[in-house]
Structure formats: C-alpha cells, structure tokens
C-alpha cells in the first residue's frame, strides 16, 4: 500500500497527488490503468494498485478480476489484462480472467456500445497486438484483433476503435482494418531501438507508421486525444534530446499518419 511500499508511495506522491482535484462528471477519478506485469510483480493480488487507486472497485476490479469498462460522453473505455511478463509476447496464463473469458466479455462490451450507439471505443491493454520491436506483438492465437475487426467494419453500426498498449519501450503506430493501434512506450523507461525482421506472413509486424524505417533515436513523449462529436484528433508531444530540435508537437490523423512536427 502507499503506507508500506516505497514504490506506491512514490507513485502517489509524484503522479496521483499532482492531478487536479475532483473528477470529470460521472467518473470517480482521473487515472485509469490497464493491468500488466508491472502491477502484479511480487503482488499477484494487486494490493498495491487497488489500495492506491481505490475507486477501481467501483468497476468491480478485484484480486481475481483485473478488467473493467465505463462510458464517458460518446465514448466507451475498455481495459484488459494481458497477464505477466512470461512469455513476453504471449497472453499470460495468469491473466484474470483468462484470455477466452476476456474475449467473451470484450464482445459483450462492444455489442453494448453498438446498442447504445456509442461512437468511439478506446481499448487499453499492456502487451501490443501489433509491434515490430522489443518483445514483439501478441501471438496470432491470442490477439484481440480478429475480435475487433467485425465491430470496426460493421456496415450498420461501425465502432470507431483505438487500441493503446505499452510493454515495448518504443513508440509505434499501426492502422489495420480501420482500427488504430498505438504502442505508447515513450514514458520513463530506457528506450528500445532494435527492430524485429518482419516476414511477409506476419501481418502483425508490418507497416509501422511512426518511424517508417528512419534511424531510431532516444525519444520520450505523451499523447493527447481530443474528441468533438464524431471527430477525433491526436497530438503527440515528444522530446528527442539528441535532435537539433529536441521538443516537437506532432499531429496524428485518423489513419495514424503523423505530420506537422514543429
């Protein structure tokens, strides 16, 4: 807990306590995490996270259930649990609930969003469905992409879908089957510079839209998403300490093309 753990005390002091007081109307807080291996290392029941962010219980998050969802304005937010570190690119056997159960719940949440005529769906999970660096992407056998495609391409009630992930300490963008995938690894950890050699038969590794084959360099960043009705926009503030112009603000369009880095 924050009272007994140096880690959670530091997290609370340097991050949670710095957020503006209160919460957006209808919500119980400002910070909503997706559970990954960092939240369960040496703490499989997530006592640290659950005591530091106590309002997660409002969404029925428990020691045995690490997934949740809520609606805010015209958007649905879904948080999944990809399990522990091993294997790095696989959906962990210790995910709670299991992969199959989570996919059933995911489909239920997406069908509800369609019935409620919700426009935007944001899904957050720790391990990336698409990635060509570091640990790589989730295996095709345990990858939510095929679950999402029918909902994003429904002729009657298509859902505008964006998927956030981390795990790999790199920044990457993908746009597949009308679904946006963002690997948001530009936080505080040391960056990963290696690139996995993609083979033609691996659709989860190709067509990365951020670096586009350019030489990698140290970069830290944060992403802002703005919604105006049916419209959605992305702004990336990035810091490259070794670049001639270290700080830049970039615009990312609906199909994950990046531009306007000034």
C-alpha positions in Angstrom: 0.0 0.0 0.0 1.2 3.6 -0.2 1.7 3.4 3.6 4.0 0.4 3.4 5.5 0.4 -0.2 8.2 2.9 -1.3 7.1 2.3 -4.9 3.4 3.1 -4.4 4.2 6.0 -2.1 6.4 7.5 -4.7 3.8 6.9 -7.4 1.1 8.5 -5.3 3.3 11.5 -4.4 4.8 12.2 -7.9 1.8 11.4 -10.0 -1.6 10.9 -8.4 -1.4 13.8 -6.0 -0.3 16.1 -8.8 -3.6 15.6 -10.7 -6.2 18.3 -10.5 -8.7 17.7 -7.6 -12.0 16.1 -8.4 -13.0 14.1 -11.4 -14.9 14.5 -14.7 -18.6 14.5 -14.2 -19.9 11.0 -13.8 -16.5 9.5 -13.0 -14.8 8.7 -9.7 -11.2 9.6 -10.7 -8.8 10.9 -13.4 -6.4 8.0 -13.7 -7.5 4.6 -15.2 -4.8 2.0 -15.7 -4.7 -1.3 -17.6 -3.2 -4.1 -15.5 0.1 -5.5 -16.8 3.1 -7.3 -15.5 4.3 -4.2 -13.6 1.2 -4.1 -11.4 1.4 -7.8 -10.4 5.1 -8.5 -10.0 5.5 -9.7 -6.4 1.9 -8.7 -5.8 -0.4 -11.1 -7.7 -3.5 -9.9 -5.8 -2.7 -6.2 -6.8 -2.9 -5.0 -3.2 -0.7 -2.1 -4.2 -2.7 -0.9 -7.2 -6.1 -1.5 -5.6 -5.2 0.4 -2.4 -3.5 3.3 -4.3 -6.4 3.6 -6.8 -9.3 2.6 -4.6 -12.1 3.8 -6.9 -11.3 0.9 -9.3 -13.6 -1.2 -7.0 -16.5 0.9 -8.5 -15.9 -1.0 -11.7 -15.7 -4.4 -9.9 -12.0 -4.7 -10.1 -10.8 -7.3 -7.5 -7.8 -9.6 -6.9 -9.4 -12.1 -9.3 -10.9 -9.7 -11.9 -8.5 -7.2 -13.5 -10.7 -5.9 -16.4 -13.3 -3.2 -16.5 -15.1 -0.7 -18.7 -17.0 2.5 -18.5 -18.7 5.1 -20.7 -17.9 8.8 -20.8 -19.9 11.1 -23.1 -19.9 9.4 -26.5 -17.0 7.0 -25.8 -16.6 3.6 -24.2 -13.3 2.8 -22.4 -12.3 -0.8 -22.0 -9.3 -2.1 -20.0 -7.9 -5.7 -20.4 -5.3 -7.7 -18.6 -2.6 -9.4 -20.7 -1.0 -11.2 -17.8 2.5 -11.4 -16.6 5.9 -11.0 -18.3 6.5 -14.6 -19.4 6.2 -15.2 -22.3 6.9 -11.6 -23.2 4.7 -11.6 -26.4 2.1 -14.1 -25.2 -1.1 -13.5 -23.3 -0.1 -14.7 -19.8 -1.7 -17.7 -18.2 -2.0 -15.6 -15.1 -4.3 -13.1 -16.6 -7.5 -12.6 -14.6 -9.9 -13.7 -16.1 -8.4 -16.0 -18.8 -7.9 -14.9 -22.4 -11.0 -16.7 -23.6 -13.2 -15.2 -20.9 -11.8 -11.7 -21.6 -12.6 -12.1 -25.3 -16.2 -13.1 -24.4 -16.5 -10.1 -22.2 -14.9 -7.8 -24.8 -17.5 -8.8 -27.4 -20.3 -8.2 -24.9 -18.9 -4.7 -24.1 -18.6 -3.9 -27.9 -22.2 -5.1 -28.6 -23.4 -2.9 -25.8 -21.6 0.0 -27.3 -23.3 -0.6 -30.6 -26.7 -0.9 -29.0 -26.2 2.4 -27.1 -24.9 4.0 -30.4 -21.6 4.9 -28.8 -19.3 6.4 -31.4 -15.8 5.9 -30.1 -14.2 2.9 -28.3 -10.8 3.0 -26.6 -9.2 -0.3 -25.6 -6.1 -0.3 -23.4 -4.0 -3.4 -22.8 -0.4 -3.8 -21.7 1.1 -6.1 -24.4 0.7 -4.8 -28.0 -1.4 -6.6 -30.7 0.9 -5.0 -33.4 4.6 -4.3 -32.8 7.9 -4.7 -34.7 10.4 -4.0 -31.8 11.5 -5.3 -28.5 9.3 -8.2 -27.3 7.2 -8.0 -30.4 3.4 -8.5 -30.6 0.9 -10.8 -29.1 0.7 -14.2 -30.8 -2.0 -14.5 -33.5 -3.6 -17.2 -31.5 -4.2 -14.9 -28.5 -4.6 -11.5 -30.2 -7.8 -9.4 -29.9 -7.5 -8.0 -33.4 -9.7 -10.6 -35.0 -12.4 -10.0 -32.3 -12.3 -6.2 -33.1 -12.4 -6.3 -36.9 -16.1 -7.2 -37.3 -17.2 -4.3 -35.0 -15.0 -1.8 -36.7 -16.3 -2.8 -40.1 -20.0 -3.3 -39.3 -22.0 -1.8 -42.1 -24.8 -0.7 -39.9 -23.2 0.4 -36.6 -19.4 0.6 -37.1 -17.4 1.5 -34.0 -14.5 4.0 -34.3 -11.8 2.0 -32.5 -8.5 3.0 -31.0 -6.2 0.5 -29.1 -3.5 1.7 -26.7 -0.7 -0.6 -25.5 2.7 -0.5 -23.9 5.1 -3.2 -22.7 7.6 -2.5 -25.5 9.6 0.7 -24.6 9.1 2.3 -28.0 6.6 4.4 -29.9 4.8 2.9 -32.9 1.7 3.5 -34.9 -0.4 1.0 -36.9 -3.7 1.2 -38.9 -5.2 -2.2 -39.7 -8.7 -3.0 -40.8 -9.9 0.5 -39.9 -8.5 0.1 -36.3 -5.8 2.3 -34.8 -3.1 0.7 -32.8 -0.7 2.8 -30.8 2.3 1.4 -28.8 2.9 4.1 -26.2 6.3 3.2 -24.8 7.7 6.7 -24.7 7.4 7.1 -20.9 10.1 7.0 -18.3 11.9 3.7 -19.2 15.0 3.2 -21.3 14.1 3.1 -25.0 14.2 0.1 -27.2 16.0 0.6 -30.5 16.0 -2.8 -32.1 13.6 -3.7 -34.9 12.3 -7.2 -35.5 12.8 -8.5 -39.0 9.2 -8.9 -40.3 8.4 -11.8 -42.6 5.7 -11.5 -45.3 3.5 -14.0 -43.5 3.3 -11.9 -40.3 0.7 -9.2 -40.7 1.1 -8.1 -37.0 4.6 -6.8 -37.6 4.4 -4.8 -40.8 3.6 -1.3 -42.0 4.7 0.7 -38.9 3.7 4.3 -39.4 5.7 6.2 -36.8 9.4 5.8 -37.7 8.8 4.5 -41.2 12.2 3.0 -41.5 14.1 6.0 -40.2 17.0 5.7 -37.8 15.8 5.4 -34.2 16.8 7.8 -31.6 16.1 8.4 -27.9 12.6 9.8 -27.5 10.1 10.4 -24.7 6.6 11.6 -25.4 3.0 11.8 -24.3 -0.2 11.6 -26.4 -3.4 13.7 -26.1 -6.6 12.6 -27.7 -9.4 15.1 -28.4 -12.9 14.2 -29.4 -15.5 16.5 -30.9 -18.6 14.6 -31.7 -17.8 12.1 -34.4 -14.4 13.7 -35.0 -11.2 12.6 -33.2 -7.7 14.1 -33.2 -4.3 13.1 -31.8 -1.5 15.3 -30.6 1.9 13.9 -29.7 4.3 16.0 -27.7 7.8 14.5 -28.0 11.3 15.2 -26.6 14.4 13.9 -28.5 17.4 15.2 -26.5 19.9 14.3 -29.3 17.9 16.0 -32.1 18.6 19.5 -33.4 15.1 20.5 -32.4 14.6 18.5 -29.2 11.0 19.4 -28.4 8.3 18.9 -31.1 4.5 18.7 -31.2 3.1 16.4 -33.9 -0.4 15.8 -35.3 -1.6 12.3 -36.0 -4.7 11.9 -38.2 -7.5 9.3 -38.0 -5.5 6.8 -40.1 -2.3 7.2 -38.0 -0.3 9.4 -40.4 2.0 11.7 -38.5 2.7 15.3 -39.6 3.2 18.9 -38.5 6.1 18.1 -36.1 7.0 21.6 -35.1 
